[in-house]
């Protein structure tokens, strides 16, 4: 049933983190998933993240009958048409750029489409949802948001602290997203602090 | 006169190394240069080379009326049509990939179109033209040539030792190039050792 519904729809999984391999991609096809945001950086630094992308490039080659890389929205429609699942590479943290704004443009060119501004704890950009205090977006973070806007990388606010989230929403000139969340009505959890009322 | 001839022709400068800035690009336009191989790695490691590419991305943005980045031969024709000089980013050494074959694919995607296999001295791939001995292409070097063939990066043999040059010519499944050279008839020079008779 859901497969039928999925076959007629554009269905994008907001976030998948996994030991990605062919079996995972086969399951994506079974579910008629149009596209997915697949994590390729959580705590990794610049070089480690580049090496993760190298591994992804091989996954794209070895599983070209099941998946294709998404660089633009057009690529999502193309994947749908070709009966493949489009992979949007994404990050759950900003560690991959270290302290270099300029790296964002290179990562965008390599296919990074979405970056979460913090992952539970504090980083150079802002504060995660598990921290005791959240001072909001840093000045470096404001430059990061502006550059993500410019090159076309979506700001993800999942796992981000409430003040930092609000600051990103106000600073961003483009729509932002919560790619994955836990509604407080279902379970009280630090991430629910991010809910803006 | 030469400007007239250039305006009717496809003229590619095989190698330029410079403190690249707007004045250099203006001169390229004055000469009606269609495209140029511009060096962005000589001794730099992976991270330093990536930072050089970041600087180039800004040069492309800031001088978009004069230059455009070349990723494919089509981009050279496009630059010609638009009255700009197409910039082919290239390396004069392989230090930018350190010991990682997989980095070549990422650099190709960022626009690296040509790599010189060695710069005067020995590296992990082979030997430069100033060395006393030249043992030829290393096993790692053979993998580098194969991967450059696969992703579409041209092997440059300028500054490369004679035995390494010969090995690359025999190993490469695609044409190779001497982007710049010094004919021995004009001046005796170590690089002329690379001349194959």
Interface residues (C-beta under 8 A of the other chain):
Chain A: X46 X47 X50 X51 X53 X54 X55 X57 X58 X100 X102 X103 X105 X106 X109 X110
Chain B: X46 X47 X50 X51 X53 X54 X55 X57 X58 X100 X102 X103 X105 X106 X109 X110
